[in-house]
Amino acid sequence: MKLSLLRPMRYIIPLMTLLVLLTSGVSHAYSFREATYAVTVTNLTSGQPFSPPVFATHRRAAAFFDTGQRANRGIQEIAENGNNAVLVEALQRDRRIFEVQEGDAPLVPIDNPGEVEFNSTATYMITANRWANHLSVAAMLICTNDGFTGLDAITLPAQVGQTITAYTNSYDAGTEINTEDFADIVPPCQGLIGASSDDEGTGTSNPALAENGVITLHPGVEGEDDLQPDLHGWNDPVAKIEVTRVATYEVTVSNLTTGQAFSPPVIVAHRDAADVFTVGDAANEGIQEIAENGNNAALIAALGSSTDVFEFQEGAAPLVPADNPGGTDFGSEATYTVHANIEARYLSIATMLICTNDGFTGLDSVTLPFRVGESLTLYANGYDAGTEINTEDFADIVPPCQGLIGVSSDDEGTGTSNPDLAEDGVISLHPNIEGGNDLLPELHGWTAPVAKIEIKRVD
């Protein structure tokens, strides 16, 4: 899920549009257990990138910032330098804070003049509980001296499926004079917005520019120096922040075979429209790469760009048979945590049968359990992707096969597809191991089903 990225605002509420949408169905008030929230941040400006946001869930008293009050040092460091470390460290020491999250990339304008490969929108997961049920967010307006945006201590949605949408204004931290000079602004500004400069910029505060002020609405870019109103300016609101309480599921995948290791699985929560695979249809590129090479990258890239996908997870290690003849330290089962919302109530899984040419197993578009505590147990068959001839030759199979199953071979194997073996087929039940070459039915074969998959809703 990728890839797998807000903050303050109490007195902004009169200045923003606050829309509460209550969508159907499953509803559970706050309990003693943790609740999970999806926080989606969208950059609405035409010329201001945001630094990776900082988020925290907390008790009401642990506010990030107040307009009309002095900025704390954490907000100052974000607003002047895009430096999250000071605020994150302070939050982690504060007993009123429940969880702190930090984005891993900037958020650029939708029509980004810098043409960088960052996104204008990102979704982050954060947890809270009954007592710490407020959210704050902060991110720098990168092409400013000390500008930032965020939310301060908004109350989180109490029910699964409920969404709060807030539109946030721009703020001036009042800690640095607005010189609008690239020499006084963090270096990413020029590249992110496509403006060139001989000034390297700075990521540290300059005492000579210190301003003994308070947090106010930002006056905007006035064009006094390098910053240009038509390029770096904006109209409030600068960000849209959507907070949704989501459902949490534990997905346990167990390898039932005696001689087939599984590649690290990909698990995705999605709308019904996002079919990962369909028996009888041609395999998409993502399934082909998993089935032939154990390569999850193509499927993950497709999932990450799909509006029908809510979240995806990738396993960290292979899953080997319970009585593993290879004697490796990997386990035969693993549990993964996945989140979904009211609209994305389907789960799909895909993982390679490593000792095959193009075998895989998984589930496609299974309806997730509805109520907390409800579970579902399913058994998955072995499938042939129909994309590569089944040579059963170690030279054509991914290298981990030999070591994971305890077979030695002079063939190194391959982790790339061979066009000479291409097969123009469709996904079907796998014919199993026939023993025509290096693979041995008694060692690498299996009896259906090959996997047990247990799905439990825990929140």
Buried (B, 14 or more C-beta within 10 A) or exposed (E): BBEEBBBBBBBBBEBBEEEEEEBEEBEBEBEEEBBBBBBBBBBBBBBBBBBBBBBBBBBEEBBBBBBEEBBBEBBBBBBBBBBBEBBBEBBEEBEBBBBBBBBEBBBBBEEBBBEBEBBBBBBBBBBBBEEBBBBBBBBBBBBBBBBBBBBBBBEBBBBBBBBBBBBBBBBBBBBBBBBBBBBBBBBBBBBBBEBEBEBEBBBEBBEEBEBEBBBEEBEBBEBEBBBBBEBBBBEBBBBBBBBBBBBBBBBBBBBBBBBBBBBBBBBBBBBEEBBBBBEEEBBBEBBBBBBBBBBBEBBBBBBBEBEBBBBBBBBEEBBBBEEBBBEBEBBBBBEBBBBBBBBBBBBBBBBBBBBBBBBBBBBBBBEBBEEBEEEBEBBBBBBBBBBBBBBBBBBBBBBBBBBBBEBEBEBEBBBEBBEEBEBEBBBEEBEBBEBEBBBBBEBBBBEBBBBBBBBBBBB
